[in-house]
């Protein structure tokens, strides 16, 4: 099987993001980013998803950097999948101290995001990632009071759910026929 690997760059007046992504990796990462918590969350996503990520991200403020990182990472994820058949759906529940988070994904190219997240910047990250990758994403906070734990458990669950959902299949999992092109 050919590895599902891609490189992508996004440069705007506000940010400069480059991502190398291997979704068939082992969880290795090299993340350079001025926002330490964002760096930590991308590394967490890589480790729990077993995705290899090399990323450089710089920007004029935290909001723009977090948003554009999510857009770039999501677009790279979609590009790396290359419309190959995958398991598609996964639901994972992850505990982290006081936090208990559930993440459900469907890789179906019908972007949707319903997200429980107390931190607006990371709520925006998750929504932007879902929209640019074309996935359906549900994040449900079952328990938790520490915002750091809630966000980190969410990234652990997202990585794990996507790791399960991107498992290759021989045929597409759908009750609908694919539209014919040509």
Secondary structure, 3 states (H helix, E strand, C coil): CCCCEEEEEEECCCEEEEEEEECCCCCCEEEEECCHHHHHHHHHHHHHHCCEEEEEEEECCHHHHHHHHHHHHHHHHHHHHCCCCECCEEEEEEEECCEEEEEEEECCCCCEEEECCCCHHHHHHHHHHHHHHCCEEEEEEEECCCHHHHHHHHHHHHHHHHHHHCCECCCCCCCCCCCCCC
